[in-house]
Amino acid sequence: MKSYKARGIVLHTLKYGDSGMVVYLLTDSGGRQSYMVQGVRSARGHGSKLALFQPMFAVEFEGLESSRMQMHRFREVRSGIVLQSLPFDVRKSTIALFMAEVLYRLVKEYEPNQRLFDFVWGSVAALDALDEGVANFHLWFLTNLSRFLGFSPGNAYLPGAWFDIREGSFTPLRPPHGEVLSADDARILHDLLECDVRYIAEIGLNRRQRVAYLDALLVYYGYHLDAIHAVQSVRILQEVF
């Protein structure tokens, strides 16, 4: 049996038997991985560990793998980021649920992707630390995630431009097909790509603009990745924001 040390972000959990669970992580060492945790739900088990496996919680751990085991195991696991506000703020925890589901649906690779992992890890820390602009955070995250999934805009933005989803580029004229972001949504796309997450409150969006942009962004994602349509937490986001 081989042991290794790694960091991970919790994407999803499934109950397994009476007292176990399967934890799906995005890890720095091996991309997406699944871990079997036994005894976590039993009265005599490691009840304190259950609190670690919430959506988008960051963990540091020592893992175990063997050719005889279908899933990895934890030898030791602990919190990787001491969260100050995310677990206690309904807006932030709702966003975390959305982020985790998006990553769980879209990221299937079992190979390390350090740039993606660093972005996701940093996003958790940024969301926890954020005081203003929380209502824009899920839009910032989904917009910038496109960089690491391979379909961010391929050219520079010009004021008043539309965004052609098929071509992946800004264009001064509205494309003849329907797969397009309006001039308003294209501007928001550009602003969120250029914005440091600490200053997203300065991108002034009202509820109508946020809903419209999220809908447009889901069309953009859907053109490249059908799995985005399976994300159920979008409805909860729209209710909260």
C-alpha positions as CSV (number, residue, x, y, z in Angstrom):
1,M,0.0,0.0,0.0
2,K,1.4,3.4,-1.0
3,S,0.9,6.6,1.0
4,Y,1.1,10.2,-0.3
5,K,0.4,13.7,0.9
6,A,-1.9,16.0,-1.0
7,R,-4.4,18.8,-0.8
8,G,-8.0,18.6,-2.0
9,I,-11.3,20.4,-2.4
10,V,-14.5,18.6,-1.5
11,L,-16.8,18.3,-4.6
12,H,-19.4,15.8,-3.5
13,T,-20.2,13.0,-1.0
14,L,-22.3,9.9,-1.2
15,K,-23.5,7.8,1.7
16,Y,-22.1,4.3,1.7
17,G,-23.7,1.7,3.9
18,D,-24.7,2.6,7.5
19,S,-21.7,4.5,8.5
20,G,-19.5,5.2,5.5
21,M,-19.3,7.7,2.7
22,V,-17.5,8.2,-0.6
23,V,-15.9,11.6,-0.9
24,Y,-15.1,13.1,-4.3
25,L,-12.2,15.5,-4.3
26,L,-10.4,17.8,-6.7
27,T,-6.8,17.1,-5.7
28,D,-3.5,18.7,-6.5
29,S,-1.7,15.4,-6.9
30,G,-4.2,13.4,-9.0
31,G,-7.0,15.5,-10.4
32,R,-10.4,14.3,-9.4
33,Q,-10.3,11.3,-7.0
34,S,-12.7,9.4,-4.9
35,Y,-12.0,8.3,-1.3
36,M,-13.7,5.8,1.0
37,V,-14.3,6.9,4.5
38,Q,-15.5,4.3,7.0
39,G,-17.1,4.9,10.4
40,V,-17.7,8.6,9.8
41,R,-21.4,8.3,10.6
42,S,-21.3,5.9,13.5
43,A,-21.6,6.9,17.1
44,R,-18.1,5.5,17.8
45,G,-16.6,6.8,14.5
46,H,-14.8,9.9,13.7
47,G,-17.8,12.2,13.9
48,S,-15.6,15.3,13.8
49,K,-14.4,14.3,10.4
50,L,-17.9,14.6,8.9
51,A,-17.7,18.4,9.3
52,L,-14.6,18.5,7.0
53,F,-16.5,17.0,4.0
54,Q,-18.8,19.9,3.2
55,P,-19.0,21.4,-0.4
56,M,-15.8,23.3,-1.3
57,F,-14.1,22.7,2.0
58,A,-10.3,22.6,1.6
59,V,-8.4,19.7,3.2
60,E,-4.8,18.6,3.6
61,F,-4.4,14.8,3.9
62,E,-2.3,11.7,3.8
63,G,-3.8,9.3,1.3
64,L,-3.5,5.6,0.8
65,E,-3.8,3.8,-2.5
66,S,-3.4,0.1,-3.5
67,S,-4.0,-1.9,-6.6
68,R,-6.3,-4.1,-4.4
69,M,-8.6,-1.1,-3.5
70,Q,-11.0,0.4,-5.9
71,M,-10.9,3.7,-4.0
72,H,-8.3,5.6,-2.1
73,R,-8.4,5.9,1.7
74,F,-7.4,8.6,4.2
75,R,-4.7,7.9,6.7
76,E,-5.0,11.4,8.1
77,V,-7.1,14.4,7.0
78,R,-7.4,17.9,8.4
79,S,-8.7,21.3,7.4
80,G,-6.5,23.1,4.7
81,I,-8.1,26.5,5.1
82,V,-9.5,27.7,8.4
83,L,-12.8,29.1,7.2
84,Q,-14.1,32.2,9.0
85,S,-17.3,33.0,7.3
86,L,-18.2,30.6,4.5
87,P,-19.9,27.9,6.7
88,F,-22.0,30.5,8.5
89,D,-23.1,32.8,5.7
90,V,-26.0,31.4,3.7
91,R,-25.1,33.4,0.6
92,K,-21.5,32.1,0.7
93,S,-22.5,28.5,1.5
94,T,-25.0,28.6,-1.4
95,I,-22.3,29.8,-3.8
96,A,-20.0,27.0,-2.4
97,L,-22.7,24.4,-3.2
98,F,-22.9,25.8,-6.7
99,M,-19.2,25.8,-7.3
100,A,-18.8,22.3,-6.0
101,E,-21.6,20.9,-8.2
102,V,-20.2,22.7,-11.3
103,L,-16.7,21.2,-10.7
104,Y,-18.2,17.8,-9.9
105,R,-20.2,17.7,-13.1
106,L,-17.5,19.2,-15.4
107,V,-14.1,18.1,-14.2
108,K,-13.6,14.4,-14.8
109,E,-9.8,14.2,-15.4
110,Y,-7.7,11.9,-13.2
111,E,-4.5,13.7,-14.0
112,P,-3.1,16.7,-12.0
113,N,-3.9,20.1,-13.3
114,Q,-2.0,22.5,-11.0
115,R,-3.3,25.7,-12.6
116,L,-6.9,24.6,-12.2
117,F,-6.3,23.4,-8.7
118,D,-4.6,26.6,-7.6
119,F,-7.5,28.6,-9.1
120,V,-10.1,26.6,-7.2
121,W,-8.2,26.6,-3.9
122,G,-7.6,30.3,-4.2
123,S,-11.3,30.9,-5.0
124,V,-12.3,29.2,-1.7
125,A,-10.0,31.4,0.3
126,A,-11.2,34.5,-1.6
127,L,-14.9,33.7,-1.1
128,D,-14.3,33.2,2.7
129,A,-12.5,36.5,3.0
130,L,-14.9,38.6,0.9
131,D,-16.8,41.3,2.6
132,E,-18.5,43.1,-0.4
133,G,-19.6,41.9,-3.8
134,V,-20.6,38.4,-2.6
135,A,-23.6,38.5,-5.0
136,N,-21.2,38.7,-7.9
137,F,-18.9,35.9,-6.8
138,H,-20.5,33.0,-8.5
139,L,-20.5,34.9,-11.8
140,W,-16.8,35.8,-11.3
141,F,-16.0,32.1,-10.6
142,L,-17.9,30.6,-13.5
143,T,-16.5,33.3,-15.9
144,N,-12.9,32.7,-14.9
145,L,-13.2,28.9,-14.7
146,S,-13.7,29.0,-18.5
147,R,-9.9,29.9,-18.7
148,F,-9.0,26.5,-17.3
149,L,-11.6,24.5,-19.2
150,G,-10.3,25.8,-22.5
151,F,-12.9,28.2,-23.9
152,S,-12.3,31.7,-22.6
153,P,-12.6,34.5,-25.2
154,G,-9.9,34.4,-27.9
155,N,-9.6,38.1,-28.7
156,A,-9.6,41.5,-27.1
157,Y,-12.8,43.3,-26.1
158,L,-14.0,46.5,-27.7
159,P,-16.8,48.7,-26.2
160,G,-20.2,47.8,-27.5
161,A,-19.1,44.4,-28.9
162,W,-21.2,41.3,-28.8
163,F,-19.8,37.9,-28.0
164,D,-20.0,35.1,-30.6
165,I,-20.2,31.8,-28.6
166,R,-19.5,29.7,-31.7
167,E,-16.4,31.5,-32.6
168,G,-15.4,32.3,-29.0
169,S,-14.6,35.9,-29.7
170,F,-16.0,39.4,-29.4
171,T,-17.5,40.9,-32.5
172,P,-18.7,44.5,-33.3
173,L,-21.8,43.2,-35.1
174,R,-24.4,40.8,-33.8
175,P,-23.9,37.3,-35.3
176,P,-26.7,35.9,-37.5
177,H,-27.2,32.9,-35.2
178,G,-28.7,32.8,-31.7
179,E,-25.6,31.5,-29.8
180,V,-24.5,34.9,-28.7
181,L,-24.0,37.1,-25.6
182,S,-25.7,40.5,-25.9
183,A,-23.6,43.7,-25.8
184,D,-24.5,44.1,-22.1
185,D,-23.6,40.5,-21.2
186,A,-20.4,40.7,-23.3
187,R,-19.3,43.8,-21.3
188,I,-19.9,41.9,-18.0
189,L,-17.9,38.9,-19.4
190,H,-15.0,41.2,-20.1
191,D,-15.2,43.0,-16.8
192,L,-15.3,39.8,-14.8
193,L,-12.4,38.3,-16.7
194,E,-10.3,41.5,-16.0
195,C,-11.4,42.0,-12.4
196,D,-9.3,41.1,-9.4
197,V,-11.7,39.1,-7.2
198,R,-11.1,41.5,-4.3
199,Y,-12.8,44.3,-6.2
200,I,-15.8,42.5,-7.7
201,A,-18.1,44.8,-5.7
202,E,-17.1,47.6,-8.0
203,I,-18.8,45.8,-10.9
204,G,-22.2,47.2,-10.2
205,L,-24.9,44.7,-11.2
206,N,-28.5,44.6,-10.2
207,R,-30.6,41.4,-9.7
208,R,-31.9,41.5,-13.3
209,Q,-28.4,41.8,-14.8
210,R,-27.1,39.0,-12.6
211,V,-29.9,36.6,-13.6
212,A,-29.6,37.5,-17.3
213,Y,-25.8,37.1,-17.3
214,L,-25.9,33.8,-15.5
215,D,-28.4,32.5,-18.1
216,A,-26.2,33.7,-20.9
217,L,-23.1,32.2,-19.3
218,L,-24.9,28.8,-19.0
219,V,-25.7,28.9,-22.7
220,Y,-22.0,29.7,-23.3
221,Y,-20.9,26.7,-21.1
222,G,-23.6,24.5,-22.6
223,Y,-22.2,25.0,-26.1
224,H,-18.9,23.4,-25.0
225,L,-20.0,21.1,-22.1
226,D,-23.4,19.5,-22.0
227,A,-22.9,18.5,-18.4
228,I,-23.6,22.1,-17.2
229,H,-27.3,21.5,-17.8
230,A,-27.3,18.9,-15.0
231,V,-26.3,21.5,-12.4
232,Q,-29.3,21.7,-10.1
233,S,-28.1,24.4,-7.7
234,V,-28.6,27.1,-10.3
235,R,-32.2,27.4,-9.1
236,I,-31.1,27.9,-5.5
237,L,-28.7,30.6,-6.6
238,Q,-31.4,32.5,-8.4
239,E,-33.6,32.4,-5.4
240,V,-30.9,33.7,-3.0
241,F,-29.5,36.4,-5.4
